[in-house]
C-alpha cells in the first residue's frame, strides 16, 4: 500500500528548496535588495495553507509506483509538488494584480 504524505513531511523540504531557488536567483546579478524581496515574496505567497495540490504530487507518485517512496523519490516528488504550489501562487498574485486587490485572506497583497 502506498503511504500518504502529511503536511509536516511536505513542509520539511521547503527551506532547502527556498535556498536552492535563492541561490539560483543569485546568478542573475539582481539589483541590491531584490533577493530579500524574492525571499519575502516566497514566504508571503507560498507558505501557509493546506498545500493540497502540492501534497497530491508525492501521493500520486506513491500510488503510481504502488509503494512507499524512498527518500530520494520523495524529495523529487515533493519538490515538484512545491513547484505546483509556486505556480498556483503566481496565478493568485496575477489575479490580485488584475483585480486591483489590496488583501488576500486578511493579509496585504
C-alpha positions as a Markdown table, in Angstrom:
| # | Residue | x | y | z |
|---|---|---|---|---|
| 1 | Unk | 0.0 | 0.0 | 0.0 |
| 2 | Unk | 1.3 | 3.5 | -0.9 |
| 3 | Unk | 2.0 | 5.8 | 2.0 |
| 4 | Unk | 0.3 | 9.2 | 2.1 |
| 5 | Unk | 2.3 | 12.4 | 2.7 |
| 6 | Unk | 1.3 | 14.6 | 5.6 |
| 7 | Unk | 1.6 | 18.3 | 6.0 |
| 8 | Unk | 4.7 | 18.1 | 8.2 |
| 9 | Unk | 6.6 | 15.9 | 5.7 |
| 10 | Unk | 5.8 | 18.2 | 2.9 |
| 11 | Unk | 6.7 | 21.4 | 4.8 |
| 12 | Unk | 10.0 | 19.8 | 5.9 |
| 13 | Unk | 11.7 | 20.2 | 2.5 |
| 14 | Unk | 10.6 | 23.8 | 1.9 |
| 15 | Unk | 13.6 | 25.6 | 3.5 |
| 16 | Unk | 16.0 | 23.5 | 1.3 |
| 17 | Unk | 14.1 | 24.3 | -1.8 |
| 18 | Unk | 13.8 | 28.0 | -0.9 |
| 19 | Unk | 17.6 | 28.2 | -0.6 |
| 20 | Unk | 18.0 | 26.4 | -3.9 |
| 21 | Unk | 15.7 | 29.0 | -5.6 |
| 22 | Unk | 17.5 | 31.9 | -3.9 |
| 23 | Unk | 21.0 | 30.5 | -4.9 |
| 24 | Unk | 19.8 | 30.1 | -8.5 |
| 25 | Unk | 18.5 | 33.7 | -8.5 |
| 26 | Unk | 21.9 | 35.0 | -7.4 |
| 27 | Unk | 23.3 | 34.1 | -10.8 |
| 28 | Unk | 21.2 | 36.8 | -12.4 |
| 29 | Unk | 23.1 | 39.6 | -10.7 |
| 30 | Unk | 19.9 | 41.2 | -9.4 |
| 31 | Unk | 19.9 | 44.7 | -8.0 |
| 32 | Unk | 20.7 | 45.1 | -4.3 |
| 33 | Unk | 17.8 | 44.1 | -2.1 |
| 34 | Unk | 16.0 | 42.1 | -4.8 |
| 35 | Unk | 16.9 | 38.7 | -3.3 |
| 36 | Unk | 15.4 | 39.8 | 0.0 |
| 37 | Unk | 12.2 | 40.8 | -1.9 |
| 38 | Unk | 12.1 | 37.4 | -3.6 |
| 39 | Unk | 12.6 | 35.7 | -0.2 |
| 40 | Unk | 9.8 | 37.7 | 1.3 |
| 41 | Unk | 7.6 | 37.0 | -1.7 |
| 42 | Unk | 8.1 | 33.3 | -1.3 |
| 43 | Unk | 7.3 | 33.5 | 2.4 |
| 44 | Unk | 4.2 | 35.6 | 2.0 |
| 45 | Unk | 2.7 | 34.0 | -1.1 |
| 46 | Unk | 3.9 | 30.4 | -0.9 |
| 47 | Unk | 4.0 | 29.4 | 2.8 |
| 48 | Unk | 0.8 | 28.6 | 4.7 |
| 49 | Unk | -2.4 | 26.8 | 3.7 |
| 50 | Unk | -3.2 | 23.2 | 3.2 |
| 51 | Unk | -0.9 | 22.5 | 0.2 |
| 52 | Unk | -3.5 | 20.1 | -1.2 |
| 53 | Unk | -2.2 | 20.4 | -4.8 |
| 54 | Unk | 1.5 | 20.1 | -3.8 |
| 55 | Unk | 0.9 | 17.1 | -1.5 |
| 56 | Unk | -1.1 | 15.4 | -4.2 |
| 57 | Unk | 2.2 | 15.1 | -6.2 |
| 58 | Unk | 4.1 | 12.7 | -3.9 |
| 59 | Unk | 0.9 | 10.9 | -3.0 |
| 60 | Unk | 0.2 | 10.3 | -6.7 |
| 61 | Unk | 3.8 | 9.2 | -7.3 |
| 62 | Unk | 3.4 | 6.7 | -4.5 |
| 63 | Unk | 0.2 | 5.4 | -5.8 |
| 64 | Unk | 1.6 | 5.1 | -9.3 |
| 65 | Unk | 4.6 | 3.0 | -8.2 |
| 66 | Unk | 2.4 | 1.1 | -5.8 |
| 67 | Unk | 4.8 | 1.5 | -2.9 |
| 68 | Unk | 6.1 | 4.0 | -0.3 |
| 69 | Unk | 8.6 | 6.4 | -1.9 |
| 70 | Unk | 12.2 | 6.1 | -0.8 |
| 71 | Unk | 13.9 | 9.2 | 0.5 |
| 72 | Unk | 15.2 | 10.4 | -2.9 |
| 73 | Unk | 11.9 | 9.6 | -4.7 |
| 74 | Unk | 10.0 | 11.5 | -2.0 |
| 75 | Unk | 12.3 | 14.5 | -2.2 |
| 76 | Unk | 12.0 | 14.7 | -6.0 |
| 77 | Unk | 8.2 | 14.3 | -5.9 |
| 78 | Unk | 7.8 | 16.8 | -3.1 |
| 79 | Unk | 10.0 | 19.3 | -4.9 |
| 80 | Unk | 7.7 | 19.0 | -7.9 |
| 81 | Unk | 4.8 | 19.5 | -5.6 |
| 82 | Unk | 6.3 | 22.7 | -4.3 |
| 83 | Unk | 6.6 | 23.9 | -7.9 |
| 84 | Unk | 2.9 | 23.2 | -8.3 |
| 85 | Unk | 2.3 | 25.4 | -5.2 |
| 86 | Unk | 4.6 | 28.1 | -6.7 |
| 87 | Unk | 2.6 | 28.0 | -9.9 |
| 88 | Unk | -0.6 | 28.3 | -8.0 |
| 89 | Unk | 0.8 | 31.2 | -6.0 |
| 90 | Unk | 1.8 | 33.0 | -9.2 |
| 91 | Unk | -1.8 | 32.6 | -10.5 |
| 92 | Unk | -3.2 | 34.1 | -7.3 |
| 93 | Unk | -0.7 | 37.0 | -7.5 |
| 94 | Unk | -1.7 | 37.7 | -11.1 |
| 95 | Unk | -5.3 | 37.6 | -10.2 |
| 96 | Unk | -4.8 | 40.0 | -7.4 |
| 97 | Unk | -2.9 | 42.4 | -9.7 |
| 98 | Unk | -5.6 | 42.2 | -12.4 |
| 99 | Unk | -8.4 | 42.8 | -9.9 |
| 100 | Unk | -6.6 | 45.5 | -8.0 |
| 101 | Unk | -6.9 | 43.6 | -4.8 |
| 102 | Unk | -5.3 | 45.0 | -1.7 |
| 103 | Unk | -5.6 | 41.9 | 0.5 |
| 104 | Unk | -5.9 | 38.2 | 0.4 |
| 105 | Unk | -7.2 | 36.3 | 3.5 |
| 106 | Unk | -6.7 | 39.4 | 5.6 |
| 107 | Unk | -3.1 | 39.9 | 4.6 |
| 108 | Unk | -1.8 | 42.6 | 2.2 |
| 109 | Unk | -1.2 | 41.6 | -1.4 |
